[in-house]
């Protein structure tokens, strides 16, 4: 990757908003639902994760397909197997914030919120699609300086 292409990718991530990339509406689970029910819903919808919410639609956990790889009884509650550490990001933040959270915590999904309620989810694949499709076209691309060919930082 050249230095120019790195700056271009950084520019894309800094200007894309999470609300433009997130999956919404998002399916959610509740702590008392069973693993068996959740497996079926996730399989039917080709979903690899679901936020777990309380009665006010606030995130209390997240469960991913990898959380269900072990042989859990189908009648066990989601709360017994969900990850209680949920990383969230407000929907109007830049995509770079979600990318930073994913990289720093080595995760692939971040729950998107608005006023602390779950409104969507963004995955590492959503960020890859952004780069792959060049979904956001630069309006004012960076220009090289006339002196020395490098842009001031």
Legacy VTK file of the C-alpha trace (Angstrom):
# vtk DataFile Version 3.0
C-alpha trace
ASCII
DATASET POLYDATA
POINTS 153 float
0.000 0.000 0.000
1.429 3.357 -0.977
1.448 6.324 1.350
-1.115 8.054 -0.878
-3.545 5.134 -0.792
-3.176 4.935 3.000
-4.149 8.607 3.289
-7.076 8.023 0.947
-8.380 5.143 3.089
-7.937 7.235 6.219
-9.842 10.080 4.586
-12.720 7.733 3.670
-13.005 6.405 7.235
-12.811 9.893 8.734
-15.662 11.212 6.575
-18.057 8.278 6.504
-20.691 8.342 9.237
-21.674 5.235 11.151
-25.354 5.930 10.430
-24.579 5.555 6.708
-22.882 2.176 7.139
-24.676 0.422 10.004
-27.156 -2.388 9.616
-30.562 -1.203 10.732
-33.058 -2.026 11.922
-31.173 -4.531 13.999
-32.577 -7.712 15.487
-32.102 -7.874 19.231
-32.399 -10.551 21.890
-33.419 -10.387 25.520
-31.518 -12.050 28.372
-34.320 -14.515 29.138
-34.642 -15.908 25.590
-33.154 -19.338 25.015
-30.017 -20.204 23.095
-32.052 -22.588 20.930
-34.423 -19.806 19.894
-31.536 -17.454 19.180
-29.684 -20.054 17.084
-32.787 -20.483 14.929
-33.364 -16.729 14.489
-29.707 -16.115 13.634
-29.656 -19.016 11.158
-32.879 -17.863 9.442
-31.565 -14.313 9.092
-27.932 -15.160 8.293
-26.863 -13.105 11.287
-23.544 -13.579 13.051
-24.393 -11.576 16.167
-27.207 -9.944 18.096
-27.185 -7.254 20.745
-28.934 -8.284 23.959
-31.140 -5.504 25.329
-33.126 -4.681 28.445
-36.778 -3.596 28.501
-35.774 -0.047 27.481
-33.798 -1.258 24.423
-30.477 -0.470 26.085
-27.585 -2.859 25.448
-26.748 -5.269 28.282
-24.763 -7.790 26.264
-23.959 -9.173 22.864
-23.977 -12.718 21.590
-22.102 -13.887 18.525
-22.042 -17.068 16.504
-18.675 -17.907 18.054
-20.250 -17.666 21.533
-22.529 -20.519 20.491
-19.830 -22.824 19.112
-19.681 -24.771 22.361
-22.405 -27.297 23.007
-24.831 -25.168 25.043
-28.200 -26.671 25.943
-30.892 -25.163 23.709
-33.054 -24.327 26.735
-30.331 -22.309 28.517
-30.901 -18.548 28.739
-28.992 -16.107 26.526
-27.825 -14.302 29.678
-25.704 -17.321 30.633
-23.678 -17.178 27.406
-23.690 -13.552 26.237
-20.675 -11.297 26.495
-21.562 -8.640 29.057
-18.849 -6.276 27.803
-20.634 -4.352 25.051
-18.828 -1.734 23.001
-21.093 0.976 21.650
-20.718 3.975 19.413
-23.206 6.803 18.718
-24.742 6.656 15.241
-23.492 10.101 14.183
-19.808 9.407 14.886
-17.282 8.869 12.132
-16.671 5.320 10.939
-13.092 5.703 12.137
-14.374 5.552 15.728
-15.939 2.126 15.135
-12.768 0.945 13.376
-10.645 2.091 16.324
-12.885 0.299 18.838
-12.778 -2.915 16.808
-9.009 -2.797 16.427
-8.277 -1.886 20.052
-10.541 -4.580 21.480
-10.049 -7.175 18.731
-13.755 -7.493 17.991
-15.801 -7.560 14.789
-19.063 -5.907 15.877
-19.916 -2.647 17.611
-23.445 -1.812 18.743
-24.725 1.526 17.430
-26.787 3.652 19.790
-28.848 6.819 19.828
-29.526 8.286 23.263
-28.317 4.984 24.791
-30.824 2.865 22.831
-29.763 0.276 20.262
-30.466 1.467 16.711
-28.050 -0.635 14.664
-24.848 -2.596 14.473
-21.677 -2.075 12.487
-19.237 -4.839 11.668
-15.708 -5.025 10.368
-17.241 -6.271 7.113
-19.261 -3.045 6.788
-16.009 -1.095 7.042
-14.344 -3.348 4.471
-17.268 -2.833 2.077
-16.810 0.913 2.455
-13.199 0.686 1.350
-13.882 -1.914 -1.341
-16.695 0.046 -2.971
-15.147 3.487 -2.454
-18.636 4.241 -1.313
-17.828 7.802 -0.366
-16.305 9.906 -3.117
-13.953 12.652 -2.038
-15.383 16.094 -2.728
-12.119 17.876 -2.061
-9.319 15.337 -2.377
-6.031 16.137 -0.708
-3.664 18.008 -2.980
0.086 17.967 -3.052
1.950 21.095 -2.082
3.659 22.953 -4.892
6.806 22.918 -2.765
8.379 19.498 -2.403
5.310 17.478 -3.446
4.141 16.735 0.104
1.091 17.998 1.863
1.514 19.747 5.209
0.146 17.855 8.164
LINES 1 154
153 0 1 2 3 4 5 6 7 8 9 10 11 12 13 14 15 16 17 18 19 20 21 22 23 24 25 26 27 28 29 30 31 32 33 34 35 36 37 38 39 40 41 42 43 44 45 46 47 48 49 50 51 52 53 54 55 56 57 58 59 60 61 62 63 64 65 66 67 68 69 70 71 72 73 74 75 76 77 78 79 80 81 82 83 84 85 86 87 88 89 90 91 92 93 94 95 96 97 98 99 100 101 102 103 104 105 106 107 108 109 110 111 112 113 114 115 116 117 118 119 120 121 122 123 124 125 126 127 128 129 130 131 132 133 134 135 136 137 138 139 140 141 142 143 144 145 146 147 148 149 150 151 152
